[in-house]
Amino acid sequence: MSVSMALVLGMVCFLAMAWSWFGYPLALWLAARGRSSVLSSAMPQSTGEVDIAVVVVAYNEATCIRNKLENLLSIAWPSAHREVIVVSDCSTDDTDQIVREFQGQGVQLVVAPKRLGKDLCQQLGVERARASILVFTDATTDLTDSSLVAIAHGFSDETVGCVSGVDVPETHKDQVEGEGLYVRYEMLVRRAESALGVMIGASGCFFAVRRSICENWPGNLSSDLALPLTARLQGFRVVTEGEARCSYRVVSNPVAEFERKVRTIIHGMRVIWVFFPRFLRAKAWFLVFQVISHKVLRWSLPLLTLGILAACAHLAADSAFWRMMLSMQLLAWSGALLAVGIPSLSKLALFRALLYLAVVHASVLVAGIRLARGAHQVTWEPTRR
């Protein structure tokens, strides 16, 4: 490889990485200046007689499903206009029995005929629901008192087809906070997209769509990405609602967190693989641009990092500057390995950041390999938080 080729390789990889993580969000924020999200500052205390159906998918969630249902039923909403549907994915613990205790309060239980996975179970909930607004939320999360009102109020704008809630991660000082930091970063990007009405994904923990968007359910594809993209292709706006908050505890088990991240990336890759031809047929060029910037380039992170490392290694032979750049990268990777081997180092901010970046690289790489081998991970084991 010649010097010029190495320079081009390194710069292309660096610029692609920088654009995905910094350039794209900055461009969105500049374009969104002066615009606000769908919710006005004068949010009503109720949404009148809007019919909503809350769909919760559960698999062996006996430890948290009672709290979830009590949380949902405590939120002020006319019972005549609210459906709560729990779809059990063939739970083998006491989940079904606990849900039946709430049937007198209007909670419906749907038991899947076999293990289907979250997304196909959500479809069962949609088929049971009668409401015009469908809300999806996880069993392990809590909603605030104003969350349902806020997310339903978003649909007062007829151009809005999907409204995402806001993830609020709960971390403890003894936990690795990388995931919490990433969620906050992602929420900033989503708010910028929301101000333009062009979000391409929703919070898997809490989001809502119009029933018309669910008419052609996307099969076993991840609904929090497939349904917002469907809404965009149908000409609807997709926004986030700042007052629709959903809290959850960040996973403290690094192995469980890694597997959850790999599973999420696999689901996302499958959705984009299926939907990308649809974008091209619809000539949705801005959507193509967004998906590449927000998703594809992030999933290319290991390749981009390897390209930068290879370029620096080639150029280091004749340049003190590139030797320094190569040394900095090797030191960063060494720091991440040290944090793996010496867990106490992860309590230090620098090593915690390096370890989290290494986990991001590894999770994308593992997800890509598993997907190439045909792994779809439709069913799941609940992540214990």
N, C-alpha and C positions, 0 to 999 in steps of 0.2 A: 504494500500500500504506500503510495507516494505521500509526501508531506501535504500537498494540496488536498488530496482525497481525505486524509486524516482530519484536516482542518474542517472540511465540509461536513464530514460525518459527525464530528464533535459539535459543531455549531448547529446543525440540523437537529440533532438529538436534544441539545440544550434548549434551543428555542422552542421545540415542541413541548418539552417538559415545562418550561417557564410559561408558555402560553396557556397550557391546560390548568396549571395551578394558580397563576397570577394574572396573566394577560386577559384571559376570558372573563374572570370575575370582574376585573377592573373595567373592561369594555362594557359589561352589563351595567355596572354601577354608574358609569358615565352616561349611558343611554337612558337610565332610569331616573336620573336626577329630576327632582320636582314631581315625580309620580309616587302615588301611594298604593298600598294593596287594596283589595276590593272592599274591605271593611272601613266604613266611615268612623270618625271619632265618636259619633253618637249612636253606639250600638244599642238596639232595643233590648229590653229585659226578657222578651220572649219573641217568638217568630210567628205568633198567631196560630193558625191551624195547619201548619206544614206537617205532612206525614213523613216520619223518618223511620227507618229500620236499622237497628244496630246489629251487625253480624260479628260474632266472636267465634273463632275456630279454636278448639281445645283438644290437645292430646295429652292425657295424663297430667292434668293441671289441678289435681285435687288440693294442692297446697295454696293455690291462689284464686281459684275460680269463685269461691264464695266472696272474697274481698272484691273481685271484679264486678260481680253482679250487684253487690251492695253499693258499690261506687256508682254504677250506672243508674240504679233505681233511686239513688239519693239526689240525682241531678233533676232540678225542676223541669218537668215537661208534661204536658197533658197526656195522661195514660191512653186516651182514645186516639192519640196521634203518634204513639210510640210503640214500636215493636222491638223486642230484644230476642234475638235468635242465637242460640249457642249450637254450633255444629261440632259434635264429638267425632273425632277421626278414629273411631273404634278404641276409645280409651279403655285401659285395663285396670285402672285404679278406681277411686270413688267419684271421679268427675261427674259421670252421668247421674249418680244418685244425688249429689249435691245440687246439681242443676234442677232436678225434679222438685226439690224442696221449694223452689222459687216459681213453680208453674202457676200457683195461685195468684202471683203478682204479675202475671202476664208474660213470663219468660217461656219461650218455646225451646224445646230440645229436639234437634235433628241428629240422628245417629247414622253415620256413613255406613253403607253396606259392606265396605272393606276399606283398608287403609288407602286413602286417596292423596293425602298431602294437603297443605294449607289452601292452595289456590282452587283446587277442584271442590274442596269442602266449602269455600266461600261461594262457589257457584250453587251448591245445594241450598245455602242460606238465601241467596238471591231468588232462587226459584220458590222458596217458601214465603218470602216477603211480599207485601202488597204496597208498600210505600213508594213514593216517587223519588225520595232521596235515600240512598243507601250509604250507611256509615260502616266502615271496617276498622276494628280496633283489636289489639292483642289482649290475651288473657292476663299477661304479666304487667300491664300498664295501668296507670290511674289517670283519670280525666279530672280537670278542675270543674268547679260548679258552672262556669260560663262556657265550657268547651263546646257542648252540643249546640247552644244558642249561637255561638260564634260561627261554627262550621256550617250550620244551616243558613245563617244570615248571608253567607257568601253567595248562595244561590238566588238571592233576590235580584242579582244581575243575571239576566237571561243569557248573556254571552258566556257565562262561566259554566263549565261542564264538570270540573273537578276541583275540589278544595282540599288542600293538605293541612294537617295539623302541624304543630311545632314540637319537635322532640326536646325534652328537658332531661338530660342525663343526670342522675344522682350519683356522685362519686364520694368516696371517703378518702381521707388523707393517707390511708394505708393501701389504697388501690392504685394501679397504674392508670394514669389519667389521659393517656394518649387517645383513647376512643372518645372520651368526653370532649377533648379539644377538637378532634376531627368533626364530631357532630356539630359543634358550634360553628366551625368553619363552613360546613356544608349548609347550615341554616342561613348563613350570610349570603352564600351563592344563591340559594333558593329564594331568598327575599328579593334579591336583585332580579332574578327571572320572573318572580311573581309580579313585581311592579310593572313589568312589560306584558304580563299574562302569558308567558311562554315557558313555564316550568315543564320539564320533561320527566319528572319523577315525583312521587309523593312519599310521605312518611309511611313506612310499612306498619307502624304502630297505630296510626290514626289518620284516616283520610275518608273523603266522601265523594260520591259521584252521582250524576243523574241516572235514573234507571235506563234511559235510552242508550247510554254508553255501554250497558251490560247486555244488550240484546244479543250480541255475538260474543259470548264469553271467550276469552283468549286461551281456553284449555288449561293446561297445567303450567302456564307461564306466570311469572311473578306479577300479581295484580297491581302492586304499587308502582310498577313501571309500565306495564302493558296498558292499563286503563287510562292513565294520563296521556300516553302516546295515542291511544285510540281517540280520546277527546280532542287532541290537537288535530288529528287527521280529519275529524268531523267538523273542524272549524271552530271549536270551543276554546275559550281561554282556560288556562290552568293556573291557579294561584295558591298561595299559602295564606293562612289566617293566623295572625299573631296572637290572638286571644284564645285560639283553640289549642290548648296545651296538653301534652301527654307526657307524663313522667315515668321513668323506669330506672332501675338500678344498673349501673355499668357492671358488666361481668368481671368478677375478681379472679376467676380461674383462667390463666393465660391460654391453656390448651382449648378450653371450651370457647373462649373468645376467638381464637384463631380459626377453629372449625366453623363458627358462626360467620366469620368474615369470608371464608372460602365459599361457604354455601351461598351467601348473598351475592358474591361476584359471579359464581356460576349461573345463578338465576338471572342476573342482569345481562350477562353475555348471551344467554339463550334468547332473551327477549329481543335484544338488538339484532341478533342473527336472523330472527323471524321477521322483524318489522322493517329492517333496512330496505329490502326490495319494495315494500309498500311505500316508503318515503320516496323512492326513486320514481315509482309509477305515478305517484301523486304530484311529482315535481315539487315536493316540499323542501326546497333547497336550504332555507334557513334552519329547518328542523335537522337536516343532514349535518349542517355546520355545527349546530348545538350538540348533537349526539357525538360527533367526532371530538369536539372540544371538551365536553364534560365527561364523557364515558370512555370512548375508544382510546384516547391518548393516555388517560389514567391507567387503563388496563395494559397499556404498552410500557408502563414504567420500568419493569425489569429490562426490557430490550433497550430502552432509551438510556438507562443507567449503564448497561453493558457497552453501548456504543460510545458514550462519553469516556468510560474507563479505557476502552481499547484505543480511542483517539489520543488520549493523554499519554498512555503507555508508549505509543508509537512516536509521539512528538517529544517525549521526555529525553530521548537520546541526545538531542542537539539543542535543548533549551532549558535553562534554569527555571524559567517561569512554569513550563509544563511539568517539570520534575516536581515543583512545589504543588501544582494542582493535583498531580497523581498522588503525592504523599498525603495530601489532605483527605483525598477519597479513601485511601488505604487506612488512614488513621480512623476515619469515621466508621468504616466497616469493622475495624479491630475493636473499637469502642463498643459496638453493638454485640460482637462476639463475647467480649468481656462481661457485658451486662447479662448475657445468657448464662455464662459460666459462673458468675458471681452475682446472684440475685440481689444482694444488698446494694450493689451499685445502681440499680434501677431506681433507688430512692433519690438519687441525684438528678436534677433536672436535665443536664446534658446527656447523661447516659440513658435516661428515660426516653428522651426524644430520639436518640440514635436507635434504641431498641424498637421503638414504635415504627420508625421508618423501615427498619429491616423486616419487621413483621408485615408491613404493607407490601413490600416487595415479594416476600415469600408467599403471602396469601394469594396475590395475583398470579404468581408463577404456578403454584399448586392448583389453583382453580383452572388455569388454562390447560394444564396437563391433564387434569381429571376430565375436563369437558372434551378434550381431544380424544380421550379414551372412551367416551360415550357415557360418562357419569352425568346424570341429570339431577339427582338428589331431590326428588319430588316429595317424598315423605321425610319426616324429620323427628328428632328427639328434642323436647323442649330444653332450652338453655337455662340452666339453674343460675339465678342471680343472687 
